[in-house]
Amino acid sequence: MPDSFDTAQITGLLERCNSGDAAARDQLTPLVYAELKSLASRALRGEREGHTLQTTALVNEACLRLLGQRNLDAGNRAQFAALAAQAMRRILVDHARRRAAAKRPS
């Protein structure tokens, strides 16, 4: 678990992201990647065996969704983790819906 300096650094970067600083987004990604990977691993544990989405793909998609937003709306590390977990759940639901739709006859 990262120390409080990392948490303060992440909070500062999140604040800069909220003000539109693209460089802050680039600095934030590697700092939170391990935490996102852990969240993705937990999210995928409840999925069916043989799921086609891998942990890294889920993390990458969540990063694209979160960090691609104009206003990230995460004031601190805990809020960012909650938003990331929510994004991952939505990605998994969307994936399941597409899979189910592909099985239906036309």
N, C-alpha and C positions, 0 to 999 in steps of 0.2 A: 504494500500500500504506500503510495507516494506521501511525502511529508507535507507539512503545512505550507512550506515555501512553494511547492508545486501547486497546491490548491490556490494560494494567493496569486500565483502567476497565471493559472488557468482562469481565475475570476477576472483578472485584469485583461486578459486576451478576449474573454467573452464580452466584456464591456466595450472593448475596441471594435469587436465584430459588430456589435449592435449599432455602433456609430458608422458602420460601413467601411471599416479598415480591412481591405483585402489581404494585406500582409499579415495581419493578426490571424486571419483564417488559416493561412499557410503555416504559421507557427503553432497554432492550436492543434491541428490534426495529429502530428506525431506525439504530442503530449497526452492525448486522450485515447490514442489508438488501442493500447493494451486494455484499458478499461472497457472500451467498446467491444473488443474481441471477447472479453469475459461475459459481457451482457449478451452478446450474440450466441455464445456457446450455451448459456443458460436458456435462452429463448428456443434454441433448436433441440434441446433435450426433450421437450414435450411434443415434438413433431414425429410424424410417422417414420418408420425405418426406411432408408433408401431415399430420403428427401433430396431433391435435386439442388437445393440451395445449400451452399457450404458456408461455414462461419465467415470466411474472408469476404465472400460475395455479399453476405448480409451486412457486414460492417461497411463495406464500400458503398452499398446502396443507401444505407442510413446516413453515412457521411455526406453523400451527394445531396440527399434530401435536406439534411439539417444545415449544412454549411452553404448550401446553395440558396438558402432563404435570404431575402434582403434584410429582414429583421429577425434575428435568431431568437430573441425573447427569452434568453437564459441568463439570469443574473449571477449564478454561481455554479460551481461544479455539480452540486446535487441536482439542481434544476436541469442542467445539461444532460446528466445521466438519465433523469426521468424522461426528458424529451426523446433521448436516443432510444430508450427502451420502448416507448410508445411508437416511435417510427418503425422500429424493428417488428413490433407486433402487427402494425399496419401492412408492412411489406409481406410478412408471412400470410396474413389474411388475403391480401391481393393475389399472392402466388397460388394459394389454395383455390381461390375463386376462378382464376384463369385455368387451373388444372381441371377443376370440375366442369367448367364450361367447355373445355376441349373434349371431354368425354361424352357430352350430350350429342345425340344425333342431330343433324341439320334438317 
